[in-house]
Amino acid sequence: MGIHQEQSRSTTRQSSRRCVSAAFLFAQSDWAEPKGIEMKKLLLGLIASTALVSPALAELELEKDELTFGFIKLTDMAPLAVAYEQGYFLDEGLFVTLEAQANWKVLLDGVIGGQLDGAHMLAGQPLAATIGYGTEAHIITPFSMDLNGNGITVSNEIWEEMKPNIPKMDDGRPQHPISAEALAPVVEKYKSEGKPFNMGMVFPVSTHNYELRYWLAAGGLHPGYYSPENVTGQIGADVFLSVTPPPQMPATLEAGTIYGYCVGEPWNQQAVFKGIGVPVITDYELWKNNPEKVFGITAEFAEEYPNTTLAVTKALIRAAQWLDENDNANRPEAVEILSRPEYVGADYDVIANSMTGTFEYEKGDKREVPDFNVFFRYNATYPFYSDAVWYLTQMRRWGQIAEAKPDSWYDEVAKSVYKPEIYLEAARLLVDEGLAKEADFPWDSDGYKAPTPAEDIIDGIAYDGRTPNAYLESLSIGLKGEQKIVGSDVQG
């Protein structure tokens, strides 16, 4: 069941905003039901004819105002929940329903099929759909939802086998970040015993798949290739990766089906609280301030409803600002919202363990990680082309893109999917309305971040989105140049 935009606004809002929201409430209530859409239109007309309408509502003539958005039960869906709960969607004249989805494929199919107007998406989903890997459709993103937020967890048994291979600090605790080199002897032991070493990730084009593969490869373990004929991703693998939906990760680990996984929060911290596993590394340690989820819509939606697209983007930008403002002062309230069953539905303490600036590894080993979840700082919401290019390089690295592509191809695909021009237009409206600061947006960016320095990435290899093929050449494990998978062999 979806979450409908029916709640009242905070009493701290300006009285005019409260009146607008009250009228919106009435328009959506059972009392308005006999008149349906017509009653709502009448009320909105009355609001517009008075001085009660907010600047945001006066700014854009919406082509569509009733919207349904999908999400997966992860803490990084927070911008959607906050935009709903804080009234930012309503401020834009949008009547939104939020619906949790069973898994990433169902969510993507919902957006492509039109059952969902947009969704909290894996960054790889719009890119893969646009290039035809899996279900083909032109999906775009005007808004990046967050940075960081994932972790890699192993079972207690595997952790005990890894610990002798991990350096210790003076106080006896493990030294972080932990390299997959500590896992390699364990994998070799299982291989010698004829046991496949299985780990979970959430979707073939997920950040989690690519981050887990990156961590394994950086430690000398091969995570396997894909080919057009074999989409298991297990060709030549030392570690066998398979798909498990995020909320099912802890139970799958506890059942022994997998020995570890890469997932977003709160499902790493859930393993700690249940006493069944130990997170060994966060993606912040793997790649400082790496891109995570995006908000995805079809290109057709953006073309048919350009003002609605801007209004949605404005509301999401405001939500991201709220999540990060005043040194994360609003995070406890955000945790309370996310802990509700209609959103993430995990215990408050489990979500707070990572959402409020800390992260717990072994039980009791809680450390400060203030940027584990970033929603607005560091231009987190700007859809950078260089972020898109990184995902495409990982698709090529592991064979999901079967043949070599020139650098220009990566740039063209990135620009067809990531839409900073929509983002900046929405940001300009917010600045003009006094709801955002001019200095908070990269107005002069060409869409590419400065290269990520080697010291910010676990394998010490810098990343520059402007030169994807040179980057692929720099990685010791993975396809490069003209190489491709033929059968179970790398050729070229």
BELRA-V954245 format. One record per residue. N is the residue number from 0. PHI is phi in radians with two decimals (999 if undefined). OMEGA is omega in degrees with one decimal (NA if undefined). Layout:
# BELRA-V954245
n: [N N]
phi: [PHI PHI]
omega: [OMEGA OMEGA]
This chain:
# BELRA-V954245
n: [0 1 2 3 4 5 6 7 8 9 10 11 12 13 14 15 16 17 18 19 20 21 22 23 24 25 26 27 28 29 30 31 32 33 34 35 36 37 38 39 40 41 42 43 44 45 46 47 48 49 50 51 52 53 54 55 56 57 58 59 60 61 62 63 64 65 66 67 68 69 70 71 72 73 74 75 76 77 78 79 80 81 82 83 84 85 86 87 88 89 90 91 92 93 94 95 96 97 98 99 100 101 102 103 104 105 106 107 108 109 110 111 112 113 114 115 116 117 118 119 120 121 122 123 124 125 126 127 128 129 130 131 132 133 134 135 136 137 138 139 140 141 142 143 144 145 146 147 148 149 150 151 152 153 154 155 156 157 158 159 160 161 162 163 164 165 166 167 168 169 170 171 172 173 174 175 176 177 178 179 180 181 182 183 184 185 186 187 188 189 190 191 192 193 194 195 196 197 198 199 200 201 202 203 204 205 206 207 208 209 210 211 212 213 214 215 216 217 218 219 220 221 222 223 224 225 226 227 228 229 230 231 232 233 234 235 236 237 238 239 240 241 242 243 244 245 246 247 248 249 250 251 252 253 254 255 256 257 258 259 260 261 262 263 264 265 266 267 268 269 270 271 272 273 274 275 276 277 278 279 280 281 282 283 284 285 286 287 288 289 290 291 292 293 294 295 296 297 298 299 300 301 302 303 304 305 306 307 308 309 310 311 312 313 314 315 316 317 318 319 320 321 322 323 324 325 326 327 328 329 330 331 332 333 334 335 336 337 338 339 340 341 342 343 344 345 346 347 348 349 350 351 352 353 354 355 356 357 358 359 360 361 362 363 364 365 366 367 368 369 370 371 372 373 374 375 376 377 378 379 380 381 382 383 384 385 386 387 388 389 390 391 392 393 394 395 396 397 398 399 400 401 402 403 404 405 406 407 408 409 410 411 412 413 414 415 416 417 418 419 420 421 422 423 424 425 426 427 428 429 430 431 432 433 434 435 436 437 438 439 440 441 442 443 444 445 446 447 448 449 450 451 452 453 454 455 456 457 458 459 460 461 462 463 464 465 466 467 468 469 470 471 472 473 474 475 476 477 478 479 480 481 482 483 484 485 486 487 488 489 490 491]
phi: [999 -1.43 -1.75 -1.72 -1.37 -2.26 -1.42 -1.42 -1.50 -1.05 -1.21 -1.45 -1.27 -1.04 -1.06 -1.10 -1.13 -1.11 -1.13 -1.03 -1.12 -1.10 -1.15 -1.03 -0.98 -1.08 -1.09 -1.66 -1.44 -1.08 -1.02 -1.43 -1.00 -1.00 -1.61 0.96 -1.06 -1.11 -1.09 -1.11 -1.12 -1.08 -1.13 -1.14 -1.14 -1.11 -1.07 -1.15 -1.38 -1.78 -1.57 -1.41 -1.19 -1.33 -0.99 -1.08 -1.20 -1.24 -1.24 -2.12 -1.61 -1.31 -1.41 -2.60 -2.08 -1.82 -2.30 -2.16 -2.05 -1.80 -2.72 -1.85 -1.29 -2.39 -1.14 -1.41 -1.42 -0.87 -0.98 -1.17 -1.09 -1.21 -1.06 -1.29 -1.23 -1.54 1.43 -1.23 -1.13 -1.07 -1.02 -1.60 1.41 -1.78 -1.81 -1.93 -2.01 -1.86 -2.25 -1.18 -1.95 -1.19 -2.82 -1.19 -1.20 -1.04 -1.08 -1.09 -1.08 -1.13 -1.21 -1.12 -1.41 1.59 -1.20 -1.99 -1.41 -3.06 -2.85 -1.15 -2.23 -1.10 -1.05 -1.28 -1.16 -1.05 -1.18 -1.11 -1.09 -1.18 -1.57 1.48 -1.55 1.53 -1.17 -1.62 -2.97 -1.54 -1.89 -2.16 -2.37 -1.70 -2.71 -1.59 -1.49 -3.05 -2.05 1.09 1.77 -1.99 -2.65 -2.04 -2.08 -2.11 -1.17 -1.00 -1.09 -1.14 -1.01 -1.11 -1.33 -1.37 -0.94 -1.09 -1.66 -1.93 -1.07 -1.97 -1.42 -1.03 -1.50 1.60 -1.37 -1.08 -1.48 -1.88 -1.30 -1.66 -1.41 -1.17 -1.03 -1.26 -1.53 -0.95 -1.10 -1.19 -1.09 -1.09 -1.10 -1.12 -1.09 -1.15 -1.60 1.35 -1.81 -1.21 -1.65 -1.79 -2.34 -1.91 -2.48 -1.63 -3.01 -1.02 -1.91 -1.49 -0.95 -1.10 -1.06 -1.24 -1.21 -1.11 -1.09 -1.09 -1.10 -1.07 -1.11 -1.11 -1.73 1.54 -1.79 -1.52 -1.56 1.68 -1.93 -1.76 -2.52 -1.02 -1.57 -2.35 -1.71 -1.25 1.29 -2.03 -1.17 1.24 -1.42 -1.50 -2.10 -1.76 -1.76 -2.50 -1.55 -2.42 -1.03 -0.85 -1.13 -1.60 -1.01 -1.02 -1.15 -1.18 -1.14 -1.11 -1.30 1.48 -1.18 -2.23 -1.77 -3.09 -2.81 -2.10 -2.72 -1.46 -1.34 -1.72 -1.46 -1.38 -1.15 -1.08 -1.12 -1.16 -1.13 -1.42 1.26 -1.99 -2.87 -2.31 -1.16 -1.78 -2.81 -1.69 -1.26 -1.10 -1.35 -1.26 -2.70 -0.99 0.99 -1.36 -1.24 -2.18 -1.30 -2.33 -1.73 -1.94 -2.41 -1.31 -1.07 -1.11 -1.06 -1.09 -1.29 -1.36 -2.22 -1.11 -1.24 -1.08 -1.05 -1.11 -1.09 -1.08 -1.10 -1.03 -1.08 -1.21 -1.08 -1.09 -1.11 -1.12 -1.02 -1.05 -1.15 -1.85 -1.17 0.93 0.95 1.16 -1.08 -1.56 -1.08 -1.00 -1.16 -1.08 -1.08 -1.07 -1.08 -1.15 -1.25 -1.14 -1.07 -1.31 -1.87 -1.46 1.36 -1.62 -1.05 -0.91 -1.14 -1.14 -1.19 -1.10 -1.03 -2.04 -1.37 -1.92 1.79 -2.22 -2.60 -1.81 -1.66 -1.10 -0.95 1.63 -1.67 -1.68 -2.18 -1.30 -2.41 -1.09 -1.84 -1.04 -2.00 -2.15 -1.96 -2.37 -0.98 1.03 0.96 -1.06 -1.55 -1.32 -1.42 -1.30 -1.04 -1.11 -1.16 -1.04 -1.08 -1.05 -1.06 -1.14 -1.13 -1.25 -1.09 -1.22 -0.98 -1.83 1.63 -1.17 -1.72 -1.27 -2.21 -1.07 -2.24 -1.26 -0.97 -1.09 -1.14 -1.03 -1.12 -1.13 -1.14 -0.99 -1.27 -1.41 -1.95 -1.51 -2.15 -1.11 -1.14 -1.21 -0.98 -1.21 -1.14 -1.12 -1.09 -1.08 -1.08 -1.12 -1.10 -1.10 -1.51 1.34 -1.82 -2.71 -1.75 -0.91 -1.25 -1.52 -2.25 -1.49 -1.02 -1.68 -1.15 -1.57 1.67 -1.98 -1.26 -1.08 -0.92 -1.30 -1.20 -0.99 -1.23 -1.64 -2.22 -1.09 -1.62 1.25 -1.94 -1.20 -2.20 -2.21 -1.12 -1.34 -2.28 -1.09 -1.24 -1.11 -1.12 -1.06 -1.09 -1.38 -1.63 -1.22 -1.94 2.26 -1.20 -2.67 1.00 -1.59 -1.12 -2.64 -1.63 -2.15 1.15 -1.98 -2.03 -1.58 -2.12 1.90]
omega: [-176.9 176.5 -174.2 -177.1 -176.8 -172.4 178.5 -177.8 179.0 179.7 179.3 -179.5 175.4 -175.7 178.9 178.2 179.6 179.6 177.8 -177.8 178.9 177.9 176.1 179.4 -178.6 -178.7 -178.5 -171.9 177.3 179.9 -178.0 -170.8 -178.1 -179.5 177.1 -176.2 -176.8 177.6 -179.8 179.6 178.9 -179.5 179.6 175.7 177.5 179.4 -177.0 -177.5 174.7 179.6 -174.6 -173.4 -178.7 176.9 -178.1 -178.7 -179.2 -171.6 -170.1 172.9 -171.8 176.2 179.9 -176.2 175.4 -171.0 174.6 -179.4 179.0 176.7 171.6 -174.0 178.3 -176.7 -177.8 167.6 -172.9 -179.8 177.4 -179.6 -178.3 178.3 176.9 -172.9 179.7 175.6 -177.7 174.6 179.8 178.7 179.3 -179.2 -176.3 176.8 -166.9 168.5 176.5 -177.3 173.9 -178.6 -174.9 -179.4 -174.2 179.4 178.1 179.6 -179.5 179.6 178.5 178.2 -179.3 -177.6 177.3 175.2 174.6 177.1 179.4 -176.7 164.2 -172.3 164.5 -177.5 180.0 -175.4 177.6 -179.3 -179.2 179.8 -176.9 179.3 175.4 174.1 -170.5 179.7 -175.6 176.1 178.8 178.5 177.9 173.6 173.3 -169.8 172.4 -168.5 -176.2 170.8 175.0 173.6 -179.2 175.6 174.8 -176.3 173.6 178.7 178.4 -179.2 179.6 178.6 180.0 177.8 178.4 -169.2 178.0 -177.6 -174.0 176.7 -179.9 173.3 -177.9 -179.4 176.1 178.7 179.1 177.2 178.9 -0.2 -179.5 179.8 173.9 173.0 178.0 178.7 -172.5 178.8 178.6 178.4 178.9 178.3 179.5 179.8 180.0 178.1 179.0 -179.5 173.8 179.0 -172.9 174.9 -176.4 169.7 -165.1 -176.7 -176.5 179.3 179.6 171.1 -175.9 175.5 -176.8 178.1 177.6 177.1 -179.7 -179.1 179.8 -177.8 178.4 177.9 175.7 179.0 -177.9 179.8 175.9 180.0 167.3 168.5 178.5 -178.7 -175.3 -174.8 176.8 -176.0 -174.4 179.4 178.3 -172.7 165.3 179.6 -173.1 -176.2 177.9 -173.7 171.1 177.4 -173.5 -176.6 -178.3 -176.5 -178.0 -178.6 179.0 175.2 -177.9 179.4 179.6 178.3 175.5 -179.9 179.5 -179.0 170.4 -174.6 172.7 179.5 15.3 -167.4 166.9 179.5 176.6 178.0 177.4 -177.6 179.3 178.9 -176.1 -177.3 -177.1 171.6 -176.6 179.9 170.9 178.2 172.7 177.2 179.7 179.2 -174.3 177.7 176.5 -179.4 -179.2 -173.0 174.4 170.2 -173.1 173.8 176.0 175.3 178.9 178.2 -178.4 -179.3 -177.3 -175.7 -174.4 -179.9 175.5 177.9 176.8 -179.1 177.3 -179.3 176.6 -178.6 -179.2 176.3 179.1 178.1 179.2 176.2 -178.5 -177.9 -175.3 -171.5 178.0 178.5 175.9 -176.6 -178.0 -174.8 177.7 177.0 177.6 178.9 179.0 178.6 -175.9 -178.4 179.0 -175.3 -179.7 177.5 -178.8 173.9 173.9 -179.7 179.1 -175.0 179.2 -179.9 -178.6 -175.6 177.7 -171.8 -173.9 171.0 176.5 174.4 -179.0 178.9 168.7 178.7 -179.4 179.6 -178.7 -175.9 179.0 172.9 -172.0 -178.9 177.9 172.4 176.2 -177.6 -178.7 -179.9 175.4 -179.1 -175.4 -174.0 -179.6 -179.1 -176.4 174.5 -177.7 174.6 178.5 -178.5 179.4 178.7 178.7 177.6 179.7 174.1 177.5 -177.5 -173.7 170.8 175.5 165.4 -164.3 -174.1 -178.2 177.0 176.5 178.6 -178.2 179.1 178.9 179.6 -178.2 179.6 179.1 -177.4 177.7 -175.9 -178.6 -170.9 178.2 179.7 175.9 179.3 -176.4 175.9 176.7 179.2 179.4 177.7 179.1 178.2 -179.6 179.5 -179.5 -177.3 177.6 -177.1 178.3 -173.4 -174.7 -174.7 -177.6 -173.4 -173.9 -178.2 172.8 178.5 179.1 174.9 168.7 -179.2 175.7 -176.6 -176.7 -176.5 179.3 -177.3 -167.8 -179.1 176.9 179.2 -178.2 177.9 175.4 -176.8 179.9 -176.9 -174.1 -178.4 174.9 177.4 178.6 177.7 -176.3 -176.5 -172.1 179.8 179.2 179.9 177.9 178.6 -177.4 -176.7 173.7 -179.4 175.2 -172.9 176.9 -175.1 171.2 178.6 178.5 NA]
